């Protein structure tokens, strides 16, 4: 396992595509995460199926994968979601109770 760090699992808005996810990470999260020592993981919806309407089955395996290379600070991951990502945050929190330190949806 890697180092301990605060980890945020950030669900993207809209179609949750690679373009949307990359734009949000590159334009919004990257600079602050690097400056503060946070790890940001932002998934892309497989096949265009959002994480609150079918792709939520992938959330648990992604969380498990994160924990193989970084130990989340306090043993818990922070959830963040914008628009459709906000809906995904609530789905993730419901399905994986006890794995999250905080939940932010906007």
C-alpha positions as a printed Julia matrix, in Angstrom:
106×3 Matrix{Float64}:
   0.0    0.0     0.0
   1.11   3.55   -0.65
   1.2    6.56    1.6
  -1.64   7.96    3.66
  -3.44  10.95    2.15
  -6.85  12.57    2.09
  -8.75  11.06   -0.83
 -11.7   12.54   -2.67
 -13.8   10.43   -5.01
 -15.22  13.07   -7.34
 -18.13  12.15   -9.58
 -18.31  14.32  -12.7
 -21.41  16.11  -14.01
 -23.4   15.63  -17.19
 -22.72  12.52  -19.21
 -19.76  11.63  -16.97
 -17.66  11.11  -20.11
 -13.87  11.22  -20.33
 -13.98  14.74  -21.82
 -16.24  16.06  -19.06
 -14.25  14.32  -16.33
 -10.88  15.48  -17.66
 -12.05  19.08  -18.02
 -13.31  19.14  -14.44
 -10.2   17.53  -12.95
  -7.77  19.59  -15.01
  -9.61  22.87  -14.62
 -10.92  22.62  -11.08
  -9.39  19.95   -8.84
  -5.82  19.35   -9.96
  -4.07  22.51   -8.79
  -5.59  22.57   -5.3
  -5.22  18.82   -4.81
  -1.53  18.96   -5.65
  -0.97  22.0    -3.45
  -2.71  20.38   -0.48
  -1.55  16.77   -0.88
  -4.98  15.35   -1.72
  -5.59  12.44   -4.05
  -8.51  12.99   -6.44
 -10.09  10.07   -8.26
 -12.78  10.95  -10.78
 -14.32   8.03  -12.64
 -15.63   7.97  -16.2
 -19.04   6.35  -16.72
 -18.53   3.13  -18.7
 -20.46   3.08  -21.94
 -22.13   6.38  -21.09
 -24.16   4.77  -18.28
 -24.04   7.13  -15.29
 -23.0    6.09  -11.81
 -26.5    6.59  -10.47
 -28.35   4.79  -13.28
 -26.55   1.5   -13.81
 -22.8    1.92  -13.43
 -23.0    2.09   -9.64
 -21.95  -1.59   -9.67
 -18.43  -0.32  -10.44
 -18.15   1.99   -7.42
 -17.17  -0.69   -4.87
 -14.38  -2.12   -7.05
 -13.05   1.38   -7.72
 -13.0    2.14   -3.99
 -11.18  -1.15   -3.37
  -8.65  -0.29   -6.09
  -8.0    3.15   -4.58
  -7.2    1.53   -1.25
  -4.57  -0.72   -2.87
  -2.33   2.23   -3.65
  -3.18   4.93   -1.11
  -4.42   4.66    2.45
  -7.25   7.18    2.86
  -6.62   9.52    5.76
  -8.63   8.27    8.72
  -9.52   5.16    6.71
 -12.35   6.97    4.91
 -12.79   8.6     1.49
 -14.53  11.92    0.81
 -17.33  11.97   -1.79
 -17.89  14.9    -4.11
 -20.3   15.3    -7.0
 -21.48  18.01   -9.35
 -24.94  17.84  -11.0
 -25.38  14.21  -12.15
 -22.29  13.54  -10.08
 -24.28  14.78   -7.09
 -26.89  12.11   -7.75
 -24.05   9.59   -8.0
 -22.7   10.68   -4.61
 -25.96   9.8    -2.9
 -26.1    6.44   -4.69
 -22.52   5.64   -3.66
 -23.15   6.68   -0.05
 -26.23   4.48    0.12
 -24.54   1.43   -1.38
 -21.25   1.71    0.54
 -22.18   3.0     3.96
 -19.33   3.43    6.38
 -16.65   4.01    3.73
 -16.91   7.8     3.53
 -15.73  10.68    5.71
 -17.9   13.3     4.04
 -20.39  13.86    1.25
 -20.63  17.03   -0.83
 -23.14  17.36   -3.66
 -23.82  20.47   -5.67
